[in-house]
Amino acid sequence: MLQKIKGVVLHSLKYNDTSQIVDIYTEQHGRVSYMVPVSRSKKSGVRGALFLPLALIEFESDYRPNVSIHRMKEVKAAYVFRSLPYDPYKSAIALFLSEFLYRALREEAENPPLFAYLIHSIQWLDMCERSCANFHLVFLMRLSRFLGLYPNLEDYYPGACFDLRNACFTGTLPLHSDYIAPEEASRLVTLMRMNYDTMHLFEMSRTERVRCLEVMNQYYRLHVPGFPQLKSLDVLKELFG
């Protein structure tokens, strides 16, 4: 039975000359893979623009839990972007976050709060008219809460270092190398004070922003099994450094 589904495009891969496999985080079923027909004709097939990084789409599909790759039909945009695909900075953020989410979101189950967070964040980025240089940092910090990886930042005090493995502040240096020294640990508290509406008020140098991104990427790699070094990370460092 066909079901109407909404989703966020995470990743697409050419399968052959007539189709591609698209990974989508859906509202109803979590992450799902779909086989999508591709046509060279402008009058037929599914438009490739519908599957840009973080595109929001609606479609019909006969979803079956035991099937690894599903098929979709009647695909259309659930939200028409105003600026995201055309702004080089926003499109770089979208490329990075789509790759990040593709690696981090592996759950094939419904998660309404997470889906709502993704929709709100993507639309906010698209409509933002001021600086969005800190957007990806705020997004990743708050994403950790939905994935059960939110660090314990309540016990911070000046001079404490942050243990990335145990996700907490400590007054003594851990017996491993995965920690943030006291002079940098305070930036985590600063990040927690940011939200999308206030992030432009927090000035960060190139070095500070790049370092925050490296630390957050390291944190996820420690807590998400098999999380790789992201290819788009260097591009984002260059643009927002």
C-alpha angles and dihedrals in degrees: 000000000000116000129194109237135186122204152159118242111236105167142352130199129185109244099180139324093293105036147030135201115237124192112212133182102222132200094228105036110019116231114006134169120226135191108226125192116234123203130188090211117095090214099055142035128038118310112246091218088072089069101052116135111292093002113161112226143173124210146148124255140166095232117202119180096218096051117096098202122031133193128236136200139183094033119186139158114274089195128019112222118232100192114347099095093042102046110081093212095047093044090051089053090049091050092050096045094046090054090045093050091044089060098038103041109070101141116119094200138093115272109172097180092052093046091049090050091053093048093047093047095048094048091046091053091048093052097040112120099180132062114313097180092122097042097102091049093053091043094053095045092053093040089064090068092060091049095050092248100107109143122233103250098159095090096059119137130165111279096027121125124216121242106214094193095053095031096229144099119260136184094219129059112258119242090245135060099246100098141098119240118239095256090061101032093078090066089071089063089049090052090053090056091057127090131170093270096048104031093096089064092063111082116208129180123232091256094049095048094047091047092050090051092049092049094049091048089050090049093054092045089056095049105034111066113236094006105160136208104276119237093212094053095088092051091054092047090054095048100043100029 
